[in-house]
Amino acid sequence: MTGAYGPIAIVWHRTDLRVRDHAAVAAAAQSARGRVAGVICVPEDVFGTVDLGRGLSIARASHRRVGHWLQAIDGLRHDWRTIGSALCVHRGAPEEVIPSLAAELGATEVHTAPCPAHDELAQNRLVARALKDQGARLVMHDETTMIAATDLPFEIEELPEVFSNYRRLVERSCRTREPIAEPSGLHVSDDVRASAEATATATLASQDLDQARAAALQTDPRAGWTVRGDRAAGLERLRQWIWRDDCLSRYKETRDGLLGADFSSRLSTWLALGTLSPREVAAEVRRYEHERVANDSTYWLWFELLWRDYFHLWVRRWRSRAFKASGMMGRTPCGAPDVQAFDRWRTGTTGEPFVDACMHELAATGWMSNRGRQNAASWLAKTAGVDWRWGAWWFESQLLDYDVGPNWGNWQYVAGVGNDPRNRTFNVRAQAERYDADGAYRRVWA
Ligand SMILES: Cc1cc2nc3c(=O)[nH]c(=O)nc-3n(C[C@H](O)[C@H](O)[C@H](O)COP(=O)(O)OP(=O)(O)OC[C@H]3O[C@@H](n4cnc5c(N)ncnc54)[C@H](O)[C@@H]3O)c2cc1C
């Protein structure tokens, strides 16, 4: 398979579905002198369930969420073709797929990003071991954050427990690097390209995946926008929100909105799958500040990206404690496994109109505003006293922008077992009066 072109390097993608600003792609291209191909594994149990106990199990990822991810993979296939190579798409466990592909292609290096959570770290170990047994190696690259972990003035183990302390350290001593250019003119043999294309097409043609694709195309007119998972759609959103409509210039005033598509950037779905990188977004913000205006709003978007960074580091720092009921602090968890209250919450039938509206929006679109998430989470964990992890699992299942650190970290924060030094409880009615004063959001969604 290696043919006249010699051995190739592989880039193993997970939540980094792009080829630009991608340290692993750039390093693999350099190391194998342009002979690089990508690979992504579609798990056999992509529609598997999570058992929450008490007879309750939920989908690990909704059909809509899986379909959205498939759209991102389609875009990635296109991008690999554009730079002269191909993306292999296989169905199966990485520890089987990756070593077998490496053997088939004669690859001695597989480059990847450090997926932050402990399941993925365990997966890395399995893949690394299997590769080592066949004389190949797994090379890790820092990918997921706007400020590279290697640029931080502390080790991950010393990550401050409170965000503002982290922010101060970063603002004092770090800068956001420029995005890395995508490699061009990659060259792999026609055999490799043809085989990758054929496998990818066959893998993606399965019937269960088609159902997910169909689910991702369903829209609800109340949402006010439609979203596609691929990078091209993310770039279009950046152009429209920042440049065409100048929404960035007033983001700090609008960001607590509930209705409409433009009160916040909605970049989270692309950032979560890595079709856009946080560094690319930060670079656009800097350019906007240079060419149009620099104000509190432009700073605030950068500040929110720093929150994202923080939770990515947080899940690496706290590992399995990110998912424990007692949280990072090892506090006594307040929640109970109350199946009925949880069911009322997830179906939007709590009788609390603001919470119900938020949960209906999530069910119909796979998205919810930050204000909505804070209130819905606080209601479940604090008002109804349900085990906060059930809520986190539900969000994981439903949110198109599900991202392990931001989701589990925010849930701990709101549930009072994480890094909120004030451990607040949201007064959901007062919040509704303040942020939905005319009741328009509740009328649309509840
Ligand atoms: C309980 C709960 C669960 C959440 N789960 C997720 C999740 O799974 N995935 C996710 O990306 N965000 C999550 N968030 C954070 C936040 O609600 C979303 O990032 C934001 O609403 C996405 O919309 P946007 O892109 O328009 O954000 P904008 O307001 O435009 O912010 C720009 C970007 O900054 C980042 N960001 C903003 N707020 C936060 C935050 N509080 N924490 C971390 N990053 C942030 C996101 O990447 C976002 O795209 C959660 C918040 C709560 C309270």
The ligand as an SDF file (V2000), in Angstrom:
LIG
                    3D

 53 58  0  0  0  0  0  0  0  0999 V2000
  -24.9990   23.6950   32.7490 C   0  0  0  0  0  0  0  0  0  0  0  0
  -24.2010   24.2140   31.5880 C   0  0  0  0  0  0  0  0  0  0  0  0
  -23.7430   23.3200   30.6170 C   0  0  0  0  0  0  0  0  0  0  0  0
  -22.9590   23.7840   29.5440 C   0  0  0  0  0  0  0  0  0  0  0  0
  -22.5250   22.9000   28.5940 N   0  0  0  0  0  0  0  0  0  0  0  0
  -21.7160   23.3290   27.5920 C   0  0  0  0  0  0  0  0  0  0  0  0
  -21.2220   22.4210   26.6040 C   0  0  0  0  0  0  0  0  0  0  0  0
  -21.4670   21.2170   26.6380 O   0  0  0  0  0  0  0  0  0  0  0  0
  -20.4760   22.9380   25.5820 N   0  0  0  0  0  0  0  0  0  0  0  0
  -20.1610   24.2590   25.5200 C   0  0  0  0  0  0  0  0  0  0  0  0
  -19.4580   24.6800   24.5690 O   0  0  0  0  0  0  0  0  0  0  0  0
  -20.5760   25.1300   26.4460 N   0  0  0  0  0  0  0  0  0  0  0  0
  -21.3540   24.7120   27.4790 C   0  0  0  0  0  0  0  0  0  0  0  0
  -21.8220   25.6220   28.4020 N   0  0  0  0  0  0  0  0  0  0  0  0
  -21.3180   26.9990   28.3570 C   0  0  0  0  0  0  0  0  0  0  0  0
  -22.1650   28.0160   27.5510 C   0  0  0  0  0  0  0  0  0  0  0  0
  -23.5030   27.9510   27.9690 O   0  0  0  0  0  0  0  0  0  0  0  0
  -22.0640   27.8060   26.0430 C   0  0  0  0  0  0  0  0  0  0  0  0
  -20.7090   27.7480   25.6550 O   0  0  0  0  0  0  0  0  0  0  0  0
  -22.7020   28.9560   25.2640 C   0  0  0  0  0  0  0  0  0  0  0  0
  -24.0360   29.1270   25.6620 O   0  0  0  0  0  0  0  0  0  0  0  0
  -22.6350   28.6550   23.7840 C   0  0  0  0  0  0  0  0  0  0  0  0
  -23.2420   29.6500   23.0370 O   0  0  0  0  0  0  0  0  0  0  0  0
  -22.3950   30.6640   22.1610 P   0  0  0  0  0  0  0  0  0  0  0  0
  -21.4420   29.9470   21.2980 O   0  0  0  0  0  0  0  0  0  0  0  0
  -23.3470   31.5760   21.5060 O   0  0  0  0  0  0  0  0  0  0  0  0
  -21.5630   31.4160   23.2970 O   0  0  0  0  0  0  0  0  0  0  0  0
  -20.9250   32.8740   23.3210 P   0  0  0  0  0  0  0  0  0  0  0  0
  -21.5810   33.6160   24.4300 O   0  0  0  0  0  0  0  0  0  0  0  0
  -20.9200   33.5110   22.0080 O   0  0  0  0  0  0  0  0  0  0  0  0
  -19.4150   32.5880   23.7920 O   0  0  0  0  0  0  0  0  0  0  0  0
  -18.3550   32.3300   22.8540 C   0  0  0  0  0  0  0  0  0  0  0  0
  -17.7110   31.0050   23.1850 C   0  0  0  0  0  0  0  0  0  0  0  0
  -17.1390   31.0370   24.4890 O   0  0  0  0  0  0  0  0  0  0  0  0
  -17.2570   29.7640   25.1120 C   0  0  0  0  0  0  0  0  0  0  0  0
  -18.0680   29.8960   26.3340 N   0  0  0  0  0  0  0  0  0  0  0  0
  -19.0230   30.8090   26.5840 C   0  0  0  0  0  0  0  0  0  0  0  0
  -19.5130   30.6370   27.8290 N   0  0  0  0  0  0  0  0  0  0  0  0
  -18.8470   29.6040   28.3680 C   0  0  0  0  0  0  0  0  0  0  0  0
  -18.9050   28.9370   29.6350 C   0  0  0  0  0  0  0  0  0  0  0  0
  -19.7180   29.3190   30.6160 N   0  0  0  0  0  0  0  0  0  0  0  0
  -18.0900   27.8670   29.8320 N   0  0  0  0  0  0  0  0  0  0  0  0
  -17.2240   27.4520   28.8730 C   0  0  0  0  0  0  0  0  0  0  0  0
  -17.1330   28.0460   27.6770 N   0  0  0  0  0  0  0  0  0  0  0  0
  -17.9390   29.1070   27.4210 C   0  0  0  0  0  0  0  0  0  0  0  0
  -17.9580   28.8540   24.1110 C   0  0  0  0  0  0  0  0  0  0  0  0
  -16.9840   28.1330   23.3890 O   0  0  0  0  0  0  0  0  0  0  0  0
  -18.6810   29.8390   23.2170 C   0  0  0  0  0  0  0  0  0  0  0  0
  -18.9220   29.3500   21.9270 O   0  0  0  0  0  0  0  0  0  0  0  0
  -22.6220   25.1760   29.4750 C   0  0  0  0  0  0  0  0  0  0  0  0
  -23.1090   26.0500   30.4490 C   0  0  0  0  0  0  0  0  0  0  0  0
  -23.8960   25.5810   31.4930 C   0  0  0  0  0  0  0  0  0  0  0  0
  -24.3900   26.5490   32.5160 C   0  0  0  0  0  0  0  0  0  0  0  0
  1  2  1  0
  2  3  1  0
  2 52  2  0
  3  4  2  0
  4  5  1  0
  4 50  1  0
  5  6  2  0
  6  7  1  0
  6 13  1  0
  7  8  2  0
  7  9  1  0
  9 10  1  0
 10 11  2  0
 10 12  1  0
 12 13  2  0
 13 14  1  0
 14 15  1  0
 14 50  1  0
 15 16  1  0
 16 17  1  0
 16 18  1  0
 18 19  1  0
 18 20  1  0
 20 21  1  0
 20 22  1  0
 22 23  1  0
 23 24  1  0
 24 25  2  0
 24 26  1  0
 24 27  1  0
 27 28  1  0
 28 29  2  0
 28 30  1  0
 28 31  1  0
 31 32  1  0
 32 33  1  0
 33 34  1  0
 33 48  1  0
 34 35  1  0
 35 36  1  0
 35 46  1  0
 36 37  1  0
 36 45  1  0
 37 38  2  0
 38 39  1  0
 39 40  1  0
 39 45  2  0
 40 41  1  0
 40 42  2  0
 42 43  1  0
 43 44  2  0
 44 45  1  0
 46 47  1  0
 46 48  1  0
 48 49  1  0
 50 51  2  0
 51 52  1  0
 52 53  1  0
M  END
$$$$
